[in-house]
Amino acid sequence: MTTSNAPHGFDGRATYVKAPARDQIADSGEIVGIVSEVLRNVRTRGDAAVRDYSAKFDNASLDQFEVSAADRRKALDLLDPQTRADTEFAIDNVRRFAEAQLSTIRPLDVEPIPGLHLGHRVIPIQRVGAYVPGGRFPLLSAPIMTIVPGKVAGCDEVVACLPPNAHKAMVAGCHLSGADRIFLIGGAQAVAAMAYGTETVPQVDKIMGPGNAFVNEAKRQVFGPVGIDQLAGPSEIFVVADSTGDPELIATDLLGQAEHDVRTRVGLITTDRALAEATMAAVDRQLETLATAKVAGESWRNYGEIVLCADEAAMIAYSDHVAAEHLQVHTADAQAFSHKLRNYGSLFIGENASVVYSDKNVGTNHTLPTMGAGKYTGGLWVGSYVKIATYQWLEPSAIRAVAPPAIRQSGSEGLEGHQKAAAIRLDRLNALADA
């Protein structure tokens, strides 16, 4: 498909070489209603409702939801030795990176004026819930990304939920990643169980992890009394490239992400028409032999795009407009170019940095913002599992400095109670000084 239309919502100098055939934002009205009913029933009926929905949505009938210690060991024993070694390699990398990140989050104690002490403390969230998606394939990296950072952060308890029909290797992955408790509950009912608590599932303080549209909507609806990491839509990958880009390599990376889901958004942003056309041809050619072409091809046809930009500035502007979940930089000087970019979930600098490595085992987290959320937030990280809580304490000299303006400000606002709370301390301090 070739078109001269400008990308929707972008007023820069760019045109589509291949435009997406569909808008990724679909009508979610039916999902909202279904999820609302699930949440209401689980909140009022607890385990009984979870059991009913597990049978209805997952065709699963379980005597108990929690995976026993014996079943955890059994799942571990069934894990292929090489798969276990690869999983532990990924866990080690994610743990090391999370530890390095945590070391940058430091407590604070300052004295901005004499006697006024302000600061903050880094407090691990007490209990977090990790939703681990089942998916069409056993995504062994999924539990690593949501469980390991919580353990590094020092959370008292990490509770994992995964669909009852998930591959046994996923249970082993939860165990190896350090989950304190594992429950075979999937979908919106899992989010409800963790948000509200049931007879067997403990109520958590924050829910992490991606899932399907029902999981995402459930997280949106429970948010407030319970925290969430973010709302995650279908996956995304964009590549920004100049004339030095390799069309075969770019096509391979685009399709590698497109096979995740039929609604994956994939794209190339370039200043070179020859590269744009060569990449489009390479995608079509590789789809002919790709084992996952049924999914990847549908994703490419419906949500794939190639945008031709007038110059580097327009390429940067369009990339920041998209704010892609995964953003790969294939330019002559990828390091220098990367510093000009502002909006993305995670950045992959140079041709050697592929999304697949981050998805699996290099150590950065693969739970990232989608649907433009990269304009205001980053992805899941160890900092998502701690809270920064401020404190203050005052010596007499600080009261003398802050009380008078606080009294005056409270008076001008008509807040007599505030005024008295500030004044009583100053009055007592003055009385002591006069005694």
C-alpha positions as CSV (number, residue, x, y, z in Angstrom):
1,M,0.0,0.0,0.0
2,T,1.4,3.4,-1.0
3,T,-0.1,6.6,0.1
4,S,0.7,10.3,0.3
5,N,-1.4,10.8,3.4
6,A,0.3,12.4,6.4
7,P,0.3,10.3,9.6
8,H,-2.8,10.9,11.7
9,G,-2.4,13.5,14.4
10,F,1.1,14.5,13.3
11,D,1.7,17.9,11.7
12,G,5.3,17.5,10.8
13,R,6.9,16.8,7.4
14,A,6.2,13.1,6.9
15,T,4.1,10.8,4.7
16,Y,3.1,7.2,4.7
17,V,4.8,4.7,2.5
18,K,2.7,2.1,4.1
19,A,-0.2,3.2,6.3
20,P,-1.8,1.0,8.9
21,A,-5.1,-0.4,7.7
22,R,-6.8,-0.2,11.1
23,D,-6.8,2.0,14.2
24,Q,-5.4,0.1,17.2
25,I,-7.8,1.6,19.6
26,A,-10.8,-0.7,19.4
27,D,-14.3,-0.4,21.0
28,S,-14.0,-1.8,24.5
29,G,-17.5,-1.3,25.8
30,E,-18.4,-5.0,26.0
31,I,-15.1,-5.7,27.8
32,V,-15.8,-3.0,30.4
33,G,-19.2,-4.5,31.3
34,I,-17.9,-8.1,31.5
35,V,-15.0,-7.1,33.7
36,S,-17.2,-5.0,36.0
37,E,-19.4,-8.0,36.6
38,V,-16.3,-10.2,37.3
39,L,-14.9,-7.8,39.8
40,R,-18.2,-7.3,41.6
41,N,-18.8,-11.1,41.9
42,V,-15.3,-11.9,43.1
43,R,-15.5,-9.1,45.7
44,T,-18.7,-10.4,47.1
45,R,-18.4,-14.2,46.6
46,G,-14.6,-14.7,46.9
47,D,-13.3,-18.1,46.0
48,A,-16.6,-19.4,44.8
49,A,-16.8,-16.7,42.1
50,V,-13.1,-17.3,41.1
51,R,-13.9,-21.0,40.7
52,D,-17.0,-20.2,38.5
53,Y,-15.0,-17.9,36.2
54,S,-12.1,-20.3,36.0
55,A,-14.5,-23.0,34.7
56,K,-16.2,-20.5,32.4
57,F,-13.2,-18.7,30.9
58,D,-10.4,-21.3,31.3
59,N,-12.3,-24.5,31.3
60,A,-10.5,-25.4,34.5
61,S,-11.9,-27.0,37.6
62,L,-9.4,-27.0,40.5
63,D,-9.8,-28.2,44.1
64,Q,-7.4,-25.6,45.2
65,F,-5.9,-22.5,43.5
66,E,-2.6,-22.3,45.2
67,V,0.3,-24.3,43.9
68,S,1.7,-26.5,46.7
69,A,5.3,-26.8,47.5
70,A,5.2,-30.4,46.1
71,D,3.8,-29.2,42.9
72,R,6.3,-26.4,42.6
73,R,9.1,-29.0,43.0
74,K,7.4,-31.2,40.4
75,A,7.2,-28.4,37.9
76,L,10.9,-27.6,38.5
77,D,11.8,-31.3,38.0
78,L,10.0,-31.3,34.7
79,L,11.9,-28.3,33.4
80,D,14.4,-29.2,30.7
81,P,18.0,-28.6,32.1
82,Q,19.0,-26.2,29.4
83,T,15.7,-24.3,29.8
84,R,16.4,-24.0,33.5
85,A,19.9,-22.8,32.9
86,D,18.7,-20.2,30.4
87,T,16.0,-19.1,32.8
88,E,18.5,-18.7,35.6
89,F,20.8,-16.7,33.3
90,A,18.0,-14.3,32.6
91,I,17.0,-14.1,36.3
92,D,20.6,-13.3,37.3
93,N,20.8,-10.5,34.7
94,V,17.5,-9.0,35.7
95,R,18.4,-9.2,39.4
96,R,21.8,-7.5,38.8
97,F,20.3,-4.7,36.9
98,A,17.5,-4.2,39.5
99,E,20.1,-4.2,42.3
100,A,22.1,-1.5,40.4
101,Q,18.9,0.5,39.9
102,L,17.9,0.2,43.6
103,S,21.4,1.5,44.6
104,T,20.5,4.8,42.9
105,I,17.4,5.3,45.0
106,R,18.8,6.8,48.1
107,P,17.2,8.1,51.4
108,L,17.4,11.9,51.8
109,D,17.9,14.1,54.8
110,V,18.5,17.9,54.4
111,E,18.3,21.0,56.5
112,P,17.3,23.8,54.1
113,I,17.1,26.4,56.9
114,P,18.6,26.0,60.4
115,G,16.5,23.6,62.5
116,L,14.2,22.5,59.7
117,H,14.8,18.9,58.8
118,L,13.2,17.4,55.7
119,G,13.8,14.1,54.0
120,H,12.4,11.0,52.4
121,R,12.6,7.3,53.1
122,V,12.6,4.5,50.6
123,I,10.0,1.9,51.7
124,P,9.4,-1.4,50.0
125,I,5.7,-2.0,49.2
126,Q,4.6,-4.7,51.7
127,R,2.8,-7.1,49.4
128,V,2.6,-7.0,45.6
129,G,0.8,-9.2,43.1
130,A,2.4,-10.3,39.8
131,Y,0.1,-11.2,37.0
132,V,1.9,-13.7,34.7
133,P,0.1,-14.1,31.4
134,G,-0.3,-17.5,29.8
135,G,-0.5,-16.5,26.1
136,R,-0.2,-18.7,23.1
137,F,3.4,-19.7,24.1
138,P,5.0,-20.3,27.5
139,L,6.6,-16.9,27.9
140,L,9.3,-17.9,30.4
141,S,10.6,-14.3,30.7
142,A,7.2,-13.0,32.0
143,P,7.5,-14.1,35.6
144,I,11.1,-12.9,35.8
145,M,10.2,-9.4,34.9
146,T,7.5,-9.0,37.5
147,I,8.7,-11.1,40.4
148,V,12.5,-10.6,40.5
149,P,12.4,-6.7,40.9
150,G,9.9,-7.1,43.8
151,K,12.3,-9.5,45.6
152,V,15.2,-7.2,45.0
153,A,13.2,-4.2,46.3
154,G,12.6,-6.0,49.5
155,C,8.8,-6.5,49.3
156,D,7.6,-8.8,52.2
157,E,5.6,-10.9,49.9
158,V,5.3,-11.4,46.1
159,V,2.1,-13.2,45.0
160,A,2.0,-14.6,41.5
161,C,-1.2,-15.4,39.6
162,L,-1.1,-17.2,36.2
163,P,-3.9,-19.0,34.2
164,P,-4.6,-22.6,35.2
165,N,-3.9,-23.8,31.7
166,A,-0.5,-22.2,31.6
167,H,2.5,-24.4,30.7
168,K,4.0,-26.1,33.8
169,A,7.3,-24.4,32.9
170,M,5.6,-21.1,33.8
171,V,5.1,-22.4,37.4
172,A,8.8,-23.3,37.5
173,G,9.6,-19.8,36.3
174,C,7.6,-18.2,39.0
175,H,9.3,-20.5,41.6
176,L,12.8,-19.7,40.3
177,S,12.1,-16.0,40.2
178,G,11.2,-16.1,43.9
179,A,7.4,-15.9,44.1
180,D,6.4,-16.5,47.7
181,R,3.0,-17.8,46.7
182,I,1.7,-19.0,43.3
183,F,-2.0,-19.2,42.4
184,L,-3.5,-20.8,39.2
185,I,-6.0,-18.0,38.5
186,G,-6.1,-16.1,35.3
187,G,-7.8,-13.2,33.6
188,A,-9.9,-10.5,35.3
189,Q,-10.8,-12.9,38.2
190,A,-7.1,-13.0,39.1
191,V,-6.8,-9.2,39.3
192,A,-10.0,-9.1,41.3
193,A,-8.7,-11.8,43.7
194,M,-5.5,-9.9,44.3
195,A,-7.2,-6.5,44.6
196,Y,-9.9,-7.5,47.0
197,G,-8.6,-10.7,48.6
198,T,-10.5,-14.0,48.9
199,E,-10.6,-16.8,51.4
200,T,-7.4,-18.2,49.9
201,V,-5.8,-15.3,47.9
202,P,-4.3,-12.5,50.0
203,Q,-5.1,-8.9,49.2
204,V,-2.1,-7.1,47.7
205,D,-1.1,-3.5,47.7
206,K,-0.1,-3.2,44.1
207,I,-0.6,-5.3,41.0
208,M,2.1,-5.7,38.3
209,G,2.4,-7.3,35.0
210,P,0.8,-7.3,31.5
211,G,-2.2,-9.3,30.3
212,N,-4.9,-9.4,27.7
213,A,-7.6,-6.7,27.3
214,F,-9.7,-8.2,30.2
215,V,-6.7,-8.1,32.5
216,N,-5.9,-4.6,31.5
217,E,-9.4,-3.4,32.0
218,A,-9.6,-5.1,35.4
219,K,-6.5,-3.3,36.5
220,R,-8.0,0.0,35.3
221,Q,-11.2,-0.6,37.3
222,V,-9.5,-1.7,40.6
223,F,-7.0,1.1,40.6
224,G,-7.3,3.4,43.7
225,P,-7.4,1.2,46.8
226,V,-4.9,-1.0,45.1
227,G,-2.0,0.3,43.0
228,I,-1.1,-0.8,39.4
229,D,2.1,-0.5,37.5
230,Q,0.5,0.8,34.2
231,L,-2.1,0.0,31.6
232,A,-0.5,-2.0,28.9
233,G,-2.0,-2.3,25.4
234,P,-0.8,-4.5,22.5
235,S,3.0,-4.6,22.0
236,E,4.8,-2.1,19.8
237,I,8.1,-1.8,18.0
238,F,9.4,1.1,15.8
239,V,12.7,1.5,14.1
240,V,14.2,4.9,13.3
241,A,16.7,4.5,10.4
242,D,18.6,6.6,7.9
243,S,20.1,5.4,4.6
244,T,22.6,3.2,6.5
245,G,19.8,0.9,7.7
246,D,19.7,-2.8,6.7
247,P,16.3,-3.7,5.4
248,E,16.6,-7.4,6.0
249,L,17.6,-6.8,9.6
250,I,14.8,-4.2,10.2
251,A,12.2,-6.5,8.6
252,T,13.4,-9.4,10.9
253,D,13.0,-7.3,14.0
254,L,9.6,-6.0,13.0
255,L,8.3,-9.5,12.4
256,G,9.9,-10.8,15.5
257,Q,7.7,-8.5,17.5
258,A,4.7,-8.8,15.2
259,E,4.3,-12.5,16.1
260,H,3.4,-11.6,19.6
261,D,-0.2,-10.8,18.7
262,V,-2.4,-9.9,15.8
263,R,-2.8,-6.4,17.2
264,T,0.9,-5.6,17.6
265,R,1.9,-2.2,16.1
266,V,5.1,-2.3,14.1
267,G,6.7,0.5,12.1
268,L,9.7,2.0,10.4
269,I,10.5,5.7,10.5
270,T,13.1,6.8,7.9
271,T,14.4,9.6,5.8
272,D,15.3,7.2,3.0
273,R,12.7,6.1,0.5
274,A,14.9,3.3,-0.9
275,L,15.2,1.8,2.6
276,A,11.5,2.1,3.1
277,E,10.6,0.3,0.0
278,A,13.3,-2.4,0.5
279,T,12.1,-3.0,4.0
280,M,8.5,-3.4,2.9
281,A,9.7,-6.0,0.2
282,A,11.8,-7.8,2.9
283,V,8.8,-8.1,5.2
284,D,6.7,-9.6,2.5
285,R,9.5,-12.0,1.5
286,Q,10.2,-13.2,5.1
287,L,6.5,-13.7,5.8
288,E,6.5,-16.4,3.1
289,T,8.7,-18.7,5.3
290,L,8.0,-17.5,8.8
291,A,6.4,-20.2,11.0
292,T,4.3,-17.6,12.8
293,A,3.3,-15.7,9.7
294,K,-0.4,-16.2,10.4
295,V,-0.2,-13.9,13.4
296,A,2.8,-11.7,12.3
297,G,1.3,-11.2,8.8
298,E,-2.1,-10.0,10.2
299,S,-0.4,-7.7,12.5
300,W,1.8,-6.2,9.7
301,R,-1.2,-5.8,7.4
302,N,-3.5,-4.1,9.9
303,Y,-1.1,-2.2,12.1
304,G,2.2,-2.0,10.3
305,E,3.4,1.3,9.0
306,I,6.4,2.9,7.2
307,V,6.7,6.6,7.4
308,L,9.0,8.7,5.2
309,C,10.3,11.9,6.8
310,A,11.7,14.9,5.1
311,D,14.8,15.2,7.3
312,E,16.3,14.0,10.6
313,A,14.3,16.6,12.6
314,A,11.0,15.3,11.3
315,M,12.1,11.7,12.0
316,I,12.8,12.6,15.6
317,A,9.6,14.5,15.9
318,Y,7.5,11.6,14.5
319,S,9.3,9.1,16.8
320,D,8.5,11.3,19.8
321,H,4.9,11.6,18.6
322,V,4.5,7.8,18.5
323,A,6.4,7.2,21.8
324,A,6.9,3.6,20.9
325,E,7.1,0.9,23.5
326,H,10.3,-0.5,21.9
327,L,12.4,1.9,19.9
328,Q,15.4,0.7,17.9
329,V,17.9,3.2,16.5
330,H,19.6,2.2,13.2
331,T,21.5,5.3,12.1
332,A,25.1,6.2,11.1
333,D,25.8,7.4,14.6
334,A,23.2,5.7,16.8
335,Q,24.7,6.8,20.1
336,A,24.6,10.5,19.2
337,F,21.1,10.1,17.6
338,S,19.7,8.4,20.6
339,H,20.3,11.4,22.8
340,K,18.0,13.5,20.6
341,L,15.0,11.2,21.4
342,R,12.7,11.9,24.3
343,N,9.6,9.6,24.2
344,Y,9.9,5.8,24.3
345,G,9.5,2.8,26.6
346,S,12.9,1.3,26.1
347,L,15.6,2.3,23.7
348,F,17.8,0.0,21.6
349,I,20.8,1.8,20.4
350,G,22.5,0.4,17.2
351,E,21.9,-2.6,15.1
352,N,23.3,-5.0,17.7
353,A,20.6,-4.1,20.2
354,S,17.5,-6.1,19.4
355,V,14.2,-6.1,21.3
356,V,14.5,-9.9,21.6
357,Y,17.4,-9.6,23.9
358,S,15.5,-7.3,26.2
359,D,12.4,-9.4,26.0
360,K,14.3,-12.4,27.2
361,N,17.4,-12.0,29.2
362,V,19.7,-8.9,29.1
363,G,18.3,-7.5,32.4
364,T,16.2,-4.4,31.4
365,N,12.5,-5.0,32.0
366,H,10.2,-5.8,29.1
367,T,7.0,-4.5,30.8
368,L,6.8,-1.1,29.1
369,P,4.4,1.7,28.3
370,T,2.3,1.4,25.1
371,M,-0.3,3.5,23.3
372,G,1.7,6.7,23.7
373,A,2.2,6.4,27.5
374,G,6.0,6.7,26.9
375,K,5.4,10.4,26.7
376,Y,4.9,10.5,30.5
377,T,6.2,7.3,32.0
378,G,8.9,4.7,31.7
379,G,8.4,1.0,32.2
380,L,8.3,-1.4,35.1
381,W,11.5,-1.3,37.2
382,V,12.6,-1.9,40.8
383,G,11.5,1.6,41.7
384,S,7.9,0.5,41.0
385,Y,8.1,-1.7,44.0
386,V,9.1,0.9,46.5
387,K,7.5,4.2,47.7
388,I,9.2,7.4,48.5
389,A,7.7,8.8,51.6
390,T,8.7,12.2,53.0
391,Y,9.1,13.3,56.6
392,Q,9.9,16.5,58.5
393,W,10.9,17.5,62.0
394,L,11.5,21.0,63.5
395,E,13.8,22.5,66.1
396,P,12.7,25.7,67.9
397,S,14.7,27.8,65.4
398,A,12.7,26.4,62.6
399,I,9.4,27.1,64.3
400,R,10.4,30.8,64.6
401,A,11.1,30.9,60.9
402,V,8.1,29.0,59.5
403,A,5.3,29.8,61.9
404,P,4.7,33.5,61.2
405,P,4.3,33.1,57.5
406,A,2.2,30.0,58.0
407,I,-0.1,32.0,60.4
408,R,-0.4,34.8,57.9
409,Q,-1.1,32.6,55.0
410,S,-3.7,30.5,56.9
411,G,-5.4,33.8,57.9
412,S,-5.6,35.1,54.4
413,E,-7.2,31.8,53.3
414,G,-9.8,31.9,56.1
415,L,-8.6,28.7,57.7
416,E,-8.7,29.5,61.4
417,G,-7.9,25.9,62.5
418,H,-4.7,26.0,60.5
419,Q,-3.8,29.4,61.9
420,K,-4.2,28.1,65.5
421,A,-2.2,25.0,64.8
422,A,0.7,27.1,63.7
423,A,0.3,29.8,66.4
424,I,0.0,27.5,69.4
425,R,3.5,26.2,68.9
426,L,5.0,29.6,68.4
427,D,3.2,30.9,71.5
428,R,4.4,28.1,73.6
429,L,8.0,28.6,72.4
430,N,7.8,32.3,73.2
431,A,6.3,31.5,76.6
432,L,9.3,29.2,77.4
433,A,11.7,31.9,76.3
434,D,10.0,34.5,78.5
435,A,9.9,32.2,81.6
